[in-house]
Amino acid sequence: MAQLCRDSHRFAELDIEVLIVGPESADSFKKYWEKESMPFTGCPDPMHKVMNLYGQEVKILKLGRMPAQMLIDKSGILKFVYYGSNMSDIPGIKDVEEVLEN
């Protein structure tokens, strides 16, 4: 999430709304969001309904849920999907910009 936070100004410039979905309870999620002053909207998903709907993988030997990044346009069309193979495998802003250009 640090990478997303670092590029938050660029997402705003590109008219991209970032929504972070996490497996924590609503209370844990809220505490983390306030502590870290997260610039994005957060959605707790303790029952994993949203994460399962979008096919986010779980790899127990790699400490749980793998990163998944999706770009959904304003009409609800999924334009970009990336499933990370480890916790640091997250596309950068340049990858997102490339998708938007095409």
Backbone hydrogen bonds, N-H to C=O, Kabsch-Sander energy under -0.5 kcal/mol:
donor,donor_aa,acceptor,acceptor_aa,energy
5,C,1,M,-2.7
6,R,2,A,-2.6
7,D,3,Q,-1.6
8,S,5,C,-1.5
10,R,7,D,-0.7
11,F,7,D,-2.0
12,A,8,S,-2.0
13,E,9,H,-2.0
14,L,10,R,-1.8
15,D,12,A,-1.5
16,I,11,F,-2.8
17,E,15,D,-0.5
18,V,16,I,-0.6
20,I,41,T,-2.6
21,V,19,L,-0.5
22,G,43,C,-1.9
29,F,25,S,-2.7
30,K,26,A,-2.4
31,K,27,D,-2.3
32,Y,28,S,-2.3
33,W,29,F,-2.6
34,E,30,K,-2.5
35,K,31,K,-2.6
36,E,32,Y,-2.6
37,S,33,W,-0.7
38,M,33,W,-1.8
41,T,18,V,-1.5
43,C,20,I,-2.9
45,D,22,G,-3.0
48,H,45,D,-1.9
52,N,48,H,-2.2
53,L,49,K,-1.9
54,Y,50,V,-1.8
55,G,52,N,-1.3
56,Q,51,M,-2.7
59,K,64,G,-2.8
62,K,59,K,-1.8
63,L,60,I,-1.6
64,G,59,K,-1.8
66,M,57,E,-2.4
69,Q,82,Y,-3.0
71,L,80,F,-2.4
72,I,70,M,-0.5
73,D,77,I,-2.8
76,G,73,D,-2.3
79,K,71,L,-3.6
79,K,77,I,-0.6
80,F,71,L,-1.2
82,Y,69,Q,-2.5
84,G,67,P,-3.0
84,G,82,Y,-0.6
89,D,86,N,-1.7
90,I,88,S,-1.6
95,D,92,G,-0.6
96,V,92,G,-1.4
97,E,93,I,-2.8
98,E,94,K,-2.0
99,V,95,D,-1.7
100,L,96,V,-2.2
101,E,97,E,-2.1
102,N,98,E,-1.5
